[in-house]
Amino acid sequence: MTPRTTPGGAKALRPVDLARMAGVSTQLVRDYADAGILPPTPRTPSGYRRFAPVHGRALLAYRALARGFGPETARAVMRAVHAGDVPEALTLIDAAHAELHALREALRATGAALEAVASEEPGASGAHGASAAPAAPAAPPPRAPLAVGEVAARVGVRASALRVWESAGLLAPARERGTGYRSYGAADVRDARMITMLRQAGYPLPAIRPVLDGLRETGSSEALRAALAQRQAELTRRSRAMLEGAGLLHGYVAEVGEAGEAAEAAEEDAGAVAGT
């Protein structure tokens, strides 16, 4: 039977207690312990794990980190903390914040470029649209239909990408009589440019189709603005989750550090007594 207190005098907790605390299964708690996400867990002579409140705080910190930083980064952070390498844990946190900032900047540039592209008539020049997002260079509108390779070169992707987008229903180029070759007009090129920029901003293909459909059906960029706003909201939610996770991690790291210092002091005191 699990003892009521740990060797340090703290109240002992069962796996089910931690599971209820975090809203997970008891097996997942054991998996976390085995993966190094929780601090080292002593066992009773009969083999039961002896969890303490510090394990619960580690569990809550990890779960919060996972919501903001993702499970992989959260796991690496907790392992670094338990290995005594706090600088490495903070490096991982800093890298994730830098990545989020880059996503925000890319979204801002993509939004400006897409607004410009969406406002163009299919035959209008797109130079000003490309200036906000250099990854999708502008080119004069085609005076005649273009082949798939020519469109790929204009928007900076492979021809295979255009075929994938067509299979997903995002592009619908005409077909030449007799040969069956794809024939892309000015509107197709515009749409390909928009898809390219949205893909570079991290949009999955299913999320792009409503943007293009709204633009084609209404001639406005309301669907585009809605998609960008949704993406911005997702980044904001992630940022808030990262903030929450970092806060819990800060408290946990401080607690672990204080416990380590207390243990070191106790060992020094014990050594001093033994040497007298």
N, C-alpha and C positions, 0 to 999 in steps of 0.2 A: 504494500500500500504506500502511496506517495506521502512523505512526511508533510506536516503542516507548515514547517519553516525550512528555509534553506540554511546552509552552514553559516551564512552571514547574518542570520537572524531575520531576514525578510520573509514575508508570507509566501509559502510555496503555492504555485499555481499548476493546475492540470492542463493538458493540451486543450481540453474542452473549454476551459476558462479563457484561454487566449483566443480560441476559435470564435467564441461568442463576442469577445471584445472587438474583433476585427471583422466579424461577419463572414468567416471563411470556414472550411471544413477542418476537422482535427488532423486529417491526413496532410492537408496543405501546411498546417503548422509544423508537422514533423518534417515535411519536405524542406520548408524554410530553414529549420534547424540544421538539417543535413547539408544544405547548400551554403551555409555560412552567412545567411541573411540575418540570423539571430546570433547573439554572442554564444560562446561555448556553453554547453548545457551539461552539468554534472548528472550523474545517474545514481540511483539508490543501489544497494547490493543486489536487489532483485531485478534491476535493469530499467526501472522507471525513470523517465526524464524528470529533473527537478527544476522546473521553470520558476522564475521570480518576476516581480513587477518590472524589472529592467528588460526582460524579454518581451513583455507586453508593449513597452515603449518603443523597443526596437521594431516590433511588428507593425505598430501604427506608423512609425516613421517610414518604414519601407513601403507600406501600402500607399501612403501619401506621395512619396517620391515616385512610385510606379505610375500614379495617375498623371503626374506632370512630366516626368523625364522618360517614362517608358520602363518596362520591367528589366530590360537588359542593363541600362545605365543604373537603375536603382539597385540592382543586385551587385554590380561592380562597386558602387559607392559604399554599400553596407559591408562588403567584404574588405574593402580598403580600411574602413574604420576599425573593424575587428582585428585587422592585421597590424593596427597601430600606425597606419600610413594615412593620417588625416590630410596631408598636402595632396596626395593622389586623389582622395575623395573630392576635395575642393576643386582640383583640376578638372575632374569629370563634370562637376556642377557648372563651372565656368564655361566649359566647352558647349554644354547644352544651352546655356543662356546666349552664347555667341551664335549658335545655330538658329535659335529662335529670332534673334535680331536680324540675321541675314534673311530669314523667311519674310519678316515684316518688310524689309527694304525691297525684296524682290516683288512682294505683293503690291507695294506702293508703285513701283515702276511699271509692273504689269497692268495695274489698273489704269494708269495714265495712258499707256500705249493702246490698251484695248478700247478705251473710250474714243481715242482718236481714230482707230481702225473702224470701230463700229459706226462712227459718224460719217464715214466716207461713202460716197456712191461707189458701186462696184468698179466703175471706170475711172475713179479719181486717183490722183497721185497719193501715195502713202508715206512720203518721206518724213513728215512730221510725226507720224505714229511710231516709226521705228526708232526715232531719236530717244524715246523714253525707255526702250527696251532693245539694246543693241543686238541681243541674241536672235532677234527676228528681223533681219535687215529688210528695209523697204526696197521696192523696185518699181519702175514705171509700170503702169497697168498694161497687160498684154493687148496688143492690137489685133491679135488673132488667137484662136484657141491654142493652148500649150499641151505638150505631151507630159506624161507623169514625171519623167526625168527632169524636164525643164522646170516644173513647179517645185519639185524637191530642191533643186538648186536655188530657186528664188527664196524659199522660206527656210533653208538651212537644215533640212532633214533628209533621211534616206527615202528612196522611192517606196521601200517596203512599209515605211510608216504611213504613207498616204494610202496604201492599200489596206492596212489595218484599220485606219480611220474610216475608210469607205465601208469595210465589213461591219464596223460598229454603227453605221448609219449616220456618220458625221459629215461625210462628203458624198456627193452624187454626181460625178462627172458624166458628161454625155459620152456616147460611143460613136466612133466613126463608122459609117456604113461600109460594109464589105470587110474591112480589117478588124473591126471590133475594138480598136485601140481607144484608150481613154482620151477624152478631149476636155481640157479644163478652161473655162472662161474666167472673166475678171472676178465674178462673184465667188467662184470656187477658190481662186487664189486668195481672195480676202479671207474666206473662211479657213483656209489652210493656215494662214498667218495667225489668225485668232486661236486656232487649236494649238499651234506650236507654242504660243506664249502661255496659254492656259496650262499646257502640259509642263512647261518649264516652271510654272508657279506651283506645281504639285497637284493639279486637279486630275482625278481619275476620269476615264472616258465617259462613264455614265453621267457624271456631273456636268460635262461639257455640252451634251446634247440639248438640254433645256435652254442654255444660253444661246446657242445657234438657232434653235427653233423659234425662240422669242424674237430674235433679231429679224429672222426671215418673215415671220408672220405679221409682226407689228411695225417693222421698220424702225423700232426704237431700241435703246440699250437698257431697258428696265431689267430684263432678265440678266443681263451682264452685271448691272449694279447689284442685283440681289445675290448673284453668285459670289461676287467679291465681298459683299457685306457678310455673307455666311462664312466665307473663309476667314475674314477678319475676326468674326466672333469666335471661331474655333481657336485661333491663335490667342485670343484674349482669355478664353477658358483654360487653355494650356498654361499660359503665363500665370494665372491665378493659382492653378494647381501646383506649379513649380514653386511659387512663393510659399504656399502652405507646406509643401514637402520640405523645403529648405528650412523653414521655421522649426518644424518638428525635428529635423536632423540636427539643427544647432543645439536644441535642448538635449537631445540624446548624446551628442558628442561631448557636451559639457559634463553630463552625468557620468559618462564612461571615463572621461579624463579625471574627474574628481575621485571616482572609485579607484582608478589606477594609482593616483597619487596617495590615497589613503592606504592602499595595500602595500605600496613601496615603503611608506612610513612605518607601517606595522612590522614589515620584515626587518627594517633597519633597527627598530626598537628591540625586536626579538633577538637580533644578532648582538646588539649592545649588551643585553641582559645575559646572554649566553657567554659573552666574553669576559664578564666580570667575575 
